Amino acid sequence: MLPKSDESLLVRTDFSSDEAWQQLVGQATRENEDGFRAYAEPVSDPAFDAASWETVKAAVPAGQGASVLFIADGISLSSPDHPVLVVDLSDTYLSVAEFPEITGRTPFRCIPSELRGVDNNLNISNMDWEEFAGAAGEDGVFRGFGE
């Protein structure tokens, strides 16, 4: 099981590069010029080495405070821009029967410097999953909304 937290979890599933992991965590949790940052608790547990996103999602404890899960996998740590996998947790605490729009939300990727917007807005329901997933590029990576 993953630790219970009021923050989103940033779970490492690739242990090929400690340097890349530290770089990714630094980028993801650094405040921007306006003082905003992702409230993501890094989890580096070798028990999750090579785990699928489904396995990691299933390990999120009941009553987790966040509605989103971040995963740093092999793609995240081997790509120059470190795109983190973003997984929706809404179906773990909302009824799919009552909220059918949460069914089948496919994970998307996000560069670490944009995790703050995803984390902050999804966790306070200021924006919807579809707004971020729909703004991902053709490669499936969210890099911000642009100007």
C-alpha angles and dihedrals in degrees: 000000000000121000117272110245140164087223129072114267123238103201123194115218098167122066100180096108128027089184093057090046092052091047092050093048091048092051093044097050100036116113118243123228090277094053097255122136139164111267093219124149110217114228117193105177118153088213085079095051108139092356117154120241088251090057092049092047090051089054094058107112120243112263094031107169097222128075095208136058126203122207127194104202135164092287091050094051098040099046120085093233093043098225107203120213111243115207125190116232097183093106090059092068107016126071112249087207091058095037107033091168090076093062116114100359103176117220116249132192128249132189111245095245090060096048090092092067094045093045098044097043099043094045093054093038091240090134135018131248090244092059092061098035090047091052093055114115125249087274090059094250123128109218099169135284096276123217 
